[in-house]
Amino acid sequence: MLAADAGCAEAVQALLEAGAPWHAQDAEGHTAGEYASGSGRRAVVQQLLDWAVRAELLLGTISRRERKGSIPNRDYLSSCIKYEGDVLLDAEQEGVMMQWEEPLMKRHAEIICASGGDVLNVGFGMGIIDGFIGQHKTHSHTIIEAHADVYAHACKLGWDQRPGVRLVLGRWQDVIAELGPFDGIFFDTYGEYYEDMHDFHEKLPKLLRPGGVYSFFNGLAPDNFFFHLVYGEIARRELSRLGLETSYEPVPMDALAKEVWEGVQNRYWHLPVYFVPTCVMQEQQVADGGAAAADEAAVAGEAAAGDSQQLEQQEQQPAASS
Ligand SMILES: C[S@@+](CC[C@H](N)C(=O)[O-])C[C@H]1O[C@@H](n2cnc3c(N)ncnc32)[C@H](O)[C@@H]1O
């Protein structure tokens, strides 16, 4: 952290190569990346970001091999949920979805409905984004929901009867092969990990028409700005390999007040800015996800090039520490 704060790229490199973890945190939870950023060491921020992304891409490849077939949110999917005012809670009182996300859902809906074609939303939750999608003129609107009680709630609200809407009960993993293609897709599940979203991304070359737009709830590593940047960059690179061009639009967030989280066990958002992803499927796309998966090791080892757009944005934020 001292080397990063001082902008000493050689010392940072030597430490990383000697095994110093890029994600080590000090007593206050700050990382070397935040120290470098806080003292304006742009080159070192990029160096740490590149190292972190390569390391995490490799680890992701390994962990996917190890966990094949397991269902991370099996307990959640078979337990009770409750709609309490402006929150959807699971059996552990953890927030599945909260009303403060409404402006974000509005923006996600605008992005995926821009072409007005066939639109898919994965994860109904409180149906906030579906309400916004319904305000756009789309050709069709498909919703996938895995939890039986959430599905029942959606039916109670009449979503199964709406003209142009198809409400599908099941995990996306089990039903996606029968659906598509689409012009706009939004992905926001609960109790799954980045690796599950990675698996969903692998389906995009077949699911999304050329020129189609994909977006996802960008809650990746939401308790540390540098971790959040790293995962945003990982997603951007993985999507690029699959033929999608990603940009992130910063939206100031107002969900930090204590009252927002009263009665909710898991505070799942900690940052002052939310980066809305817009990922556009290019005309020239990778033939299929399988071929793309075979490239994974190469991607993990590839030398990083260019600054990420998120990095630009981060430098406009006040330093997390100094
Ligand atoms: C955060 S909520 C979605 C909120 C939604 N975007 C809204 O605007 O209200 C996540 C939803 O994904 C559902 N879900 C979890 N795993 C899923 C899976 N594998 N396939 C489909 N839905 C899933 C959960 O039951 C939950 O309803």
The ligand as a MOL file (V3000), in Angstrom:
LIG
                    3D

  0  0  0     0  0            999 V3000
M  V30 BEGIN CTAB
M  V30 COUNTS 27 29 0 0 0
M  V30 BEGIN ATOM
M  V30 1 C -33.1230 -8.9440 -7.2310 0
M  V30 2 S -34.5610 -9.7810 -7.7130 0 CHG=1
M  V30 3 C -34.9660 -9.0550 -9.2640 0
M  V30 4 C -35.5640 -7.7130 -9.1000 0
M  V30 5 C -36.1250 -7.1170 -10.3820 0
M  V30 6 N -35.0480 -6.6690 -11.2330 0
M  V30 7 C -37.0770 -5.9770 -10.0790 0
M  V30 8 O -36.9890 -4.9480 -10.7920 0
M  V30 9 O -37.8860 -6.0640 -9.1670 0 CHG=-1
M  V30 10 C -33.9350 -11.3490 -8.1710 0
M  V30 11 C -34.9580 -12.3530 -8.6130 0
M  V30 12 O -34.2770 -13.4170 -9.2920 0
M  V30 13 C -34.8980 -14.6320 -8.9640 0
M  V30 14 N -33.9250 -15.7100 -9.2530 0
M  V30 15 C -32.9200 -16.1750 -8.4710 0
M  V30 16 N -32.2110 -17.1250 -9.1240 0
M  V30 17 C -32.7900 -17.2620 -10.3400 0
M  V30 18 C -32.4980 -18.0820 -11.4640 0
M  V30 19 N -31.4700 -18.9210 -11.4780 0
M  V30 20 N -33.3010 -17.9790 -12.5500 0
M  V30 21 C -34.3470 -17.0920 -12.5670 0
M  V30 22 N -34.6580 -16.2950 -11.5260 0
M  V30 23 C -33.8860 -16.3650 -10.4270 0
M  V30 24 C -35.2590 -14.4430 -7.5050 0
M  V30 25 O -36.2470 -15.3440 -7.0670 0
M  V30 26 C -35.7260 -13.0060 -7.4780 0
M  V30 27 O -37.0950 -12.9140 -7.7070 0
M  V30 END ATOM
M  V30 BEGIN BOND
M  V30 1 1 1 2
M  V30 2 1 2 3
M  V30 3 1 2 10
M  V30 4 1 3 4
M  V30 5 1 4 5
M  V30 6 1 5 6
M  V30 7 1 5 7
M  V30 8 2 7 8
M  V30 9 1 7 9
M  V30 10 1 10 11
M  V30 11 1 11 12
M  V30 12 1 11 26
M  V30 13 1 12 13
M  V30 14 1 13 14
M  V30 15 1 13 24
M  V30 16 1 14 15
M  V30 17 1 14 23
M  V30 18 2 15 16
M  V30 19 1 16 17
M  V30 20 1 17 18
M  V30 21 2 17 23
M  V30 22 1 18 19
M  V30 23 2 18 20
M  V30 24 1 20 21
M  V30 25 2 21 22
M  V30 26 1 22 23
M  V30 27 1 24 25
M  V30 28 1 24 26
M  V30 29 1 26 27
M  V30 END BOND
M  V30 END CTAB
M  END
